[in-house]
């Protein structure tokens, strides 16, 4: 299976090796607030069950309305990768981000 390079506009991120990237994702996930992780996982579970393509923008739309927070918004990446590795979601097409802070394309995720 080919390893897809992470989407990033940051040159340092594009030059990262896969083991470095995995270590960064693991550290980000470990540092995230436990309540936030559990809530984010519940939101992804619900969206995946609907079998309609969604992006992390959709996950954040739900999370932003709830009383949970985490230090860094990048913690959503490891949550999505965890669900992908466990076979609950798969990557779909690329879609333009709706978030004002991040204009790059994002993957749609589809519940399996």
matplotlib code that plots the C-alpha trace (Angstrom):
import matplotlib.pyplot as plt

x = [0.0, 1.4, 1.8, 0.1, 2.1, 0.1, -1.5, 0.4, 1.4, 4.3, 7.6, 8.9, 5.9, 6.2, 9.9, 9.0, 9.7, 6.8, 8.2, 8.6, 5.1, 3.7, 5.6, 4.2, 0.7, 1.1, 2.4, -0.4, -3.0, -1.4, -1.3, -5.0, -7.6, -9.1, -12.7, -12.2, -10.8, -13.7, -16.2, -14.4, -14.4, -18.2, -18.8, -16.8, -18.6, -22.0, -20.9, -19.4, -22.6, -24.6, -22.6, -22.5, -19.1, -17.8, -14.6, -12.9, -14.8, -18.0, -16.5, -15.3, -18.8, -20.2, -17.3, -17.3, -20.9, -19.9, -18.3, -15.0, -11.7, -8.2, -4.9, -4.4, -6.9, -4.4, -5.5, -8.3, -5.8, -4.8, -8.5, -9.3, -6.2, -7.2, -10.6, -9.1, -6.6, -9.4, -11.5, -14.4, -13.8, -12.0, -10.7, -12.8, -12.4, -10.6, -12.9, -12.0, -12.0, -14.7, -12.6, -11.3, -8.0, -7.2, -7.9, -6.2, -8.1, -9.2, -10.2, -13.8, -14.2, -16.8, -18.1, -17.3]
y = [0.0, 3.4, 5.9, 9.2, 12.3, 14.5, 17.5, 20.6, 24.0, 24.1, 23.1, 21.5, 19.2, 18.2, 17.2, 15.0, 11.3, 8.9, 7.8, 11.5, 12.2, 9.3, 10.4, 13.9, 12.5, 10.2, 13.1, 15.4, 12.7, 12.0, 15.7, 16.3, 16.7, 13.3, 14.6, 16.3, 13.1, 11.0, 13.7, 14.0, 10.2, 10.2, 12.9, 11.0, 7.8, 9.5, 11.1, 7.9, 6.0, 8.4, 7.0, 10.6, 12.1, 14.6, 16.5, 17.6, 20.9, 19.1, 17.5, 20.9, 22.4, 20.0, 20.2, 24.0, 23.9, 21.6, 22.5, 20.6, 22.0, 20.9, 22.8, 22.4, 22.0, 19.7, 17.0, 16.2, 14.6, 11.7, 11.1, 10.7, 8.5, 6.3, 5.7, 5.1, 2.5, 0.8, 0.5, 2.7, 5.4, 5.7, 8.6, 9.9, 12.9, 16.1, 19.1, 22.8, 23.7, 26.0, 27.1, 30.6, 29.7, 26.9, 27.2, 24.0, 21.0, 18.4, 14.8, 13.8, 10.8, 8.1, 5.7, 2.0]
z = [0.0, -1.0, 1.8, 1.0, 1.9, 4.4, 2.9, 4.0, 2.9, 5.3, 3.7, 6.9, 7.0, 3.3, 4.0, 7.0, 6.8, 7.5, 10.9, 11.8, 10.7, 12.7, 15.8, 15.5, 15.1, 18.1, 20.3, 19.2, 20.0, 23.4, 24.3, 23.5, 26.2, 27.1, 27.2, 23.9, 22.3, 23.5, 22.2, 18.9, 18.5, 19.2, 16.6, 14.0, 14.8, 14.3, 11.0, 9.7, 10.6, 8.3, 5.3, 3.8, 2.9, 5.5, 6.3, 9.4, 8.9, 9.6, 12.7, 14.0, 13.3, 15.8, 18.3, 18.3, 19.6, 22.6, 25.9, 25.2, 24.1, 23.3, 23.1, 19.4, 16.6, 14.8, 17.2, 14.8, 12.4, 14.7, 15.5, 11.8, 11.2, 14.1, 12.6, 9.2, 10.6, 12.5, 9.3, 10.3, 7.7, 4.3, 2.3, -0.5, -2.8, -2.0, -1.2, -0.6, 3.1, 4.4, 7.4, 7.1, 8.8, 6.4, 2.7, 1.4, 0.1, 2.6, 2.2, 2.4, 4.8, 4.2, 6.8, 5.9]

ax = plt.figure().add_subplot(projection="3d")
ax.plot(x, y, z, "-o")
ax.set_aspect("equal")
plt.show()
